[in-house]
Amino acid sequence: PPWLASSQGRGIWHDGAMALSQKLLSQDEVVVRHMHTHIKTLLPAIIVESILVIAAAVGSFYVPENARYWALATIWIAVLLLSIPLILVPWIKWITTTYTVTTKRVITRTGIIKRTDIQIERDFDDRIFGCGTLALQTSADDPLLLRDVPKVETVQVEISNLLFHDIQGAIDADPTS
């Protein structure tokens, strides 16, 4: 069930798993809502999986007695192997897709290996080395991409603070510099 947490004295909404890290927020930025896509996105996978299990159960009932030993194992191993792409893959996509609304922006995050949000993109190796690609929206149609930016989350917070005229917040975003 959804639950309410407190951040800087204000209530924020999120659904528990995969909450946004505080280090990704600027000094006066507050999470208003953190959520996954609606569970209905899994409905087609659930329907297909249900049909597969029902078909396997009916098939198991009608297996001839002399073929039960190998046929039942074959049917249910096939169901298990088909279930991985049918149910597990859509569920992983659903659980790793989040939308976060803050007082300054909307952040969309998807994926496990390649983590992307509106302004930051981090591949698996980027996450290991603590860097990433920062996409800056300009007046041009295509965003300006800064690739392999060290401490990309901190740089994004610094830029966000500067855009909202919070000079001290931009300076304080990285205490090591």
DAURJO-V963305 format. One record per residue. RES is the residue in one letter. D_LAST is the distance of its C-alpha to the last C-alpha in whole Angstrom. Layout:
BEGIN
res=(RES & RES)
d_last=(D_LAST & D_LAST)
END
This chain:
BEGIN
res=(P & P & W & L & A & S & S & Q & G & R & G & I & W & H & D & G & A & M & A & L & S & Q & K & L & L & S & Q & D & E & V & V & V & R & H & M & H & T & H & I & K & T & L & L & P & A & I & I & V & E & S & I & L & V & I & A & A & A & V & G & S & F & Y & V & P & E & N & A & R & Y & W & A & L & A & T & I & W & I & A & V & L & L & L & S & I & P & L & I & L & V & P & W & I & K & W & I & T & T & T & Y & T & V & T & T & K & R & V & I & T & R & T & G & I & I & K & R & T & D & I & Q & I & E & R & D & F & D & D & R & I & F & G & C & G & T & L & A & L & Q & T & S & A & D & D & P & L & L & L & R & D & V & P & K & V & E & T & V & Q & V & E & I & S & N & L & L & F & H & D & I & Q & G & A & I & D & A & D & P & T & S)
d_last=(41 & 38 & 36 & 35 & 31 & 30 & 26 & 25 & 29 & 30 & 32 & 30 & 33 & 32 & 34 & 33 & 32 & 29 & 27 & 24 & 21 & 19 & 15 & 17 & 18 & 16 & 16 & 20 & 21 & 24 & 26 & 29 & 31 & 30 & 33 & 35 & 37 & 41 & 43 & 46 & 44 & 45 & 49 & 50 & 49 & 50 & 53 & 54 & 53 & 55 & 58 & 57 & 58 & 61 & 62 & 61 & 63 & 66 & 66 & 66 & 69 & 71 & 71 & 74 & 75 & 75 & 72 & 70 & 68 & 66 & 66 & 64 & 62 & 61 & 61 & 58 & 56 & 56 & 55 & 52 & 51 & 52 & 50 & 46 & 46 & 48 & 46 & 43 & 41 & 42 & 41 & 37 & 37 & 37 & 35 & 32 & 33 & 31 & 30 & 28 & 29 & 26 & 26 & 24 & 25 & 27 & 26 & 28 & 28 & 30 & 31 & 30 & 29 & 28 & 26 & 26 & 25 & 25 & 22 & 21 & 23 & 22 & 25 & 26 & 24 & 21 & 21 & 21 & 18 & 16 & 16 & 19 & 20 & 19 & 22 & 22 & 25 & 27 & 30 & 31 & 33 & 31 & 27 & 24 & 23 & 20 & 20 & 18 & 15 & 12 & 11 & 14 & 14 & 11 & 11 & 15 & 14 & 12 & 15 & 17 & 16 & 16 & 20 & 21 & 20 & 17 & 15 & 13 & 13 & 11 & 8 & 9 & 9 & 6 & 6 & 4 & 0)
END
